[in-house]
Amino acid sequence: MENASATESGIARPPGPSGLPVVGSLFEFVRDEYAFRERCAREYGDLAYYEVLGTPFYQVNSPDGIEHVLVHNNQNYVKGELFQESLGPVLGNGLLNSEGAFWRRQRHLIGPAFEPDRIAEYAETMVDRTEETATRWRDGAVRDVNEDMMELTLEIVADALFGADVGRDVDTVASSCRS
């Protein structure tokens, strides 16, 4: 079932799942967030609208729409209170959750590290670190894939961006990043 195409104020909003009164799409979202988002993209197209516990969400699904929001018109969009409350304690005041002039200054400073020629240089580091990680895995072993991937990502970033080998100290570095 699709939600109404206009709000009480008469402003049109994109199609999306209508959800239940008060909770909106909470149950489907919590049951499997990725499947829910995938369904919204498949069924409602480039832009979908839904609510979770009264909080409105606009899900941008097209590359052009994402470019519009993140590149050409980022000053018109905010990450929102929910994003800040949930990720602020983890990320601090970093590039991912800052906004406005502070974000632009940080983005400008880090930009050169993400130019296409630099990304190509990182490929060898990514492959080498991934191969090293895979050699530590054993057939039949039970692994915490989330932890393994977080450690691998930290090792790649430290090596590619700073030339640092944090392999033996990854737990110490990771815990200091969380503080």
RODO-2510 file (C-alpha; in nm, 4 decimals, decimal comma):
residues 179
     n   res          X          Y          Z
     1     m     0,0000     0,0000     0,0000
     2     e     0,1304     0,3441    -0,0926
     3     n     0,1112     0,6531     0,1238
     4     a    -0,0807     0,9617     0,0188
     5     s     0,0938     1,1769    -0,2374
     6     a     0,0409     1,4967    -0,0385
     7     t     0,0662     1,5944     0,3251
     8     e    -0,1881     1,7968     0,5206
     9     s     0,0039     2,1098     0,4157
    10     g    -0,0533     2,0222     0,0497
    11     i     0,3149     1,9613    -0,0252
    12     a     0,3604     1,6578    -0,2470
    13     r     0,5811     1,3809    -0,1181
    14     p     0,7204     1,0775    -0,2966
    15     p     0,5476     0,7398    -0,2888
    16     g     0,6418     0,4797    -0,0315
    17     p     0,5058     0,2254     0,2135
    18     s     0,2339     0,3705     0,4325
    19     g     0,3167     0,1627     0,7389
    20     l     0,1015     0,1439     1,0478
    21     p    -0,0418     0,4247     1,2597
    22     v     0,2112     0,5676     1,5082
    23     v     0,4927     0,3174     1,4359
    24     g     0,4965     0,3605     1,0577
    25     s     0,7312     0,1126     0,8913
    26     l     0,9186     0,0321     1,2137
    27     f     0,8559    -0,3435     1,2210
    28     e     0,9585    -0,4069     0,8614
    29     f     1,2567    -0,1724     0,8992
    30     v     1,3818    -0,3440     1,2174
    31     r     1,3160    -0,6976     1,0904
    32     d     1,5529    -0,6499     0,7940
    33     e     1,6620    -0,2932     0,7230
    34     y     1,8465    -0,3791     0,4019
    35     a     1,5603    -0,5836     0,2565
    36     f     1,3194    -0,3019     0,3476
    37     r     1,5342    -0,0376     0,1779
    38     e     1,5812    -0,2612    -0,1254
    39     r     1,2056    -0,3144    -0,1516
    40     c     1,1462     0,0612    -0,1293
    41     a     1,3917     0,1205    -0,4139
    42     r     1,2420    -0,1544    -0,6292
    43     e     0,8753    -0,0688    -0,5686
    44     y     0,8842     0,3113    -0,5397
    45     g     1,1650     0,4152    -0,7720
    46     d     1,4187     0,6944    -0,7490
    47     l     1,2810     0,8534    -0,4322
    48     a     1,0766     0,6890    -0,1576
    49     y     0,9155     0,8294     0,1556
    50     y     0,8335     0,6436     0,4748
    51     e     0,8042     0,7051     0,8459
    52     v     0,9483     0,5206     1,1431
    53     l     0,8028     0,6187     1,4804
    54     g     0,6864     0,9516     1,3403
    55     t     1,0259     1,0378     1,1910
    56     p     1,0063     1,1011     0,8158
    57     f     1,2660     0,9393     0,5896
    58     y     1,3358     1,0218     0,2268
    59     q     1,5304     0,7450     0,0583
    60     v     1,7189     0,8533    -0,2547
    61     n     1,7757     0,5541    -0,4836
    62     s     1,9109     0,6889    -0,8127
    63     p     2,2711     0,7869    -0,8834
    64     d     2,1521     1,1214    -1,0243
    65     g     1,9453     1,1894    -0,7121
    66     i     2,2350     1,0987    -0,4839
    67     e     2,4663     1,3270    -0,6818
    68     h     2,2054     1,6053    -0,6595
    69     v     2,1884     1,5748    -0,2799
    70     l     2,5526     1,5049    -0,1946
    71     v     2,7402     1,7025    -0,4580
    72     h     2,5378     1,9850    -0,6091
    73     n     2,2975     2,0785    -0,3299
    74     n     2,4462     1,9445    -0,0062
    75     q     2,3956     2,2815     0,1631
    76     n     2,0183     2,2273     0,1332
    77     y     2,0173     1,8964     0,3224
    78     v     2,0960     1,8109     0,6829
    79     k     2,1772     1,4724     0,8262
    80     g     1,9200     1,5166     1,0984
    81     e     1,8928     1,4811     1,4723
    82     l     1,8537     1,1014     1,4660
    83     f     2,1738     1,0648     1,2642
    84     q     2,3632     1,2979     1,4976
    85     e     2,2334     1,1307     1,8154
    86     s     2,3091     0,7779     1,7001
    87     l     2,6441     0,8325     1,5260
    88     g     2,7794     1,1410     1,7034
    89     p     2,9095     0,9485     2,0059
    90     v     3,0841     0,6994     1,7759
    91     l     3,2159     0,9332     1,5065
    92     g     3,2757     1,2497     1,7065
    93     n     3,2842     1,5702     1,5059
    94     g     3,4294     1,4093     1,1939
    95     l     3,3701     1,4376     0,8227
    96     l     3,0810     1,1898     0,8169
    97     n     2,8577     1,3754     1,0577
    98     s     2,9685     1,7381     1,0392
    99     e     2,7773     1,9887     0,8294
   100     g     2,7964     2,3369     0,6822
   101     a     3,1187     2,5389     0,6761
   102     f     3,2976     2,2980     0,9111
   103     w     3,2175     2,0044     0,6794
   104     r     3,3321     2,2008     0,3722
   105     r     3,6644     2,2839     0,5402
   106     q     3,7213     1,9192     0,6397
   107     r     3,6167     1,7954     0,2954
   108     h     3,8562     2,0386     0,1285
   109     l     4,1445     1,9191     0,3481
   110     i     4,0861     1,5498     0,2834
   111     g     3,9913     1,5842    -0,0848
   112     p     4,3377     1,5236    -0,2350
   113     a     4,3560     1,1817    -0,0670
   114     f     4,0495     1,0710    -0,2643
   115     e     4,1368     1,1857    -0,6146
   116     p     4,1150     0,9036    -0,8744
   117     d     4,4910     0,8683    -0,9219
   118     r     4,5405     0,8381    -0,5444
   119     i     4,2624     0,5784    -0,5149
   120     a     4,4370     0,3711    -0,7830
   121     e     4,7556     0,3855    -0,5737
   122     y     4,5643     0,2434    -0,2761
   123     a     4,4545    -0,0661    -0,4714
   124     e     4,7819    -0,2513    -0,4119
   125     t     4,7625    -0,1775    -0,0393
   126     m     4,4032    -0,3005    -0,0298
   127     v     4,4910    -0,6255    -0,2062
   128     d     4,8017    -0,6868     0,0071
   129     r     4,6215    -0,6240     0,3375
   130     t     4,3255    -0,8385     0,2316
   131     e     4,5545    -1,1263     0,1364
   132     e     4,7371    -1,0976     0,4709
   133     t     4,4037    -1,1107     0,6546
   134     a     4,2900    -1,4150     0,4559
   135     t     4,6063    -1,6070     0,5497
   136     r     4,5072    -1,5807     0,9173
   137     w     4,1730    -1,7511     0,8543
   138     r     4,1455    -2,1280     0,8885
   139     d     3,8930    -2,3679     0,7334
   140     g     3,6156    -2,4475     0,9775
   141     a     3,7003    -2,1599     1,2126
   142     v     3,4195    -1,9410     1,3417
   143     r     3,4959    -1,5737     1,2741
   144     d     3,3364    -1,2443     1,3703
   145     v     3,3258    -1,1088     1,0155
   146     n     3,2212    -0,7609     1,1306
   147     e     3,5241    -0,7355     1,3593
   148     d     3,7551    -0,8810     1,0932
   149     m     3,6343    -0,6308     0,8323
   150     m     3,6621    -0,3381     1,0737
   151     e     4,0206    -0,4375     1,1534
   152     l     4,1033    -0,4858     0,7853
   153     t     3,9565    -0,1444     0,7017
   154     l     4,1590     0,0197     0,9793
   155     e     4,4771    -0,1488     0,8575
   156     i     4,4141    -0,0387     0,4973
   157     v     4,3349     0,3215     0,5933
   158     a     4,6355     0,3492     0,8263
   159     d     4,8687     0,2085     0,5616
   160     a     4,7245     0,3868     0,2547
   161     l     4,6746     0,7302     0,4083
   162     f     4,9476     0,7436     0,6717
   163     g     5,1999     0,4738     0,5741
   164     a     5,1508     0,3184     0,9179
   165     d     5,1434    -0,0528     0,9973
   166     v     4,8935    -0,0974     1,2805
   167     g     4,8579    -0,4741     1,2332
   168     r     4,9915    -0,5735     1,5743
   169     d     4,8329    -0,2736     1,7464
   170     v     4,4953    -0,2746     1,5705
   171     d     4,3020    -0,3363     1,8951
   172     t     4,4736    -0,0435     2,0689
   173     v     4,4205     0,1886     1,7707
   174     a     4,0570     0,0802     1,7320
   175     s     3,9792     0,1369     2,0996
   176     s     4,1389     0,4829     2,0913
   177     c     3,9232     0,5712     1,7893
   178     r     3,6100     0,4801     1,9879
   179     s     3,7069     0,7015     2,2834
***
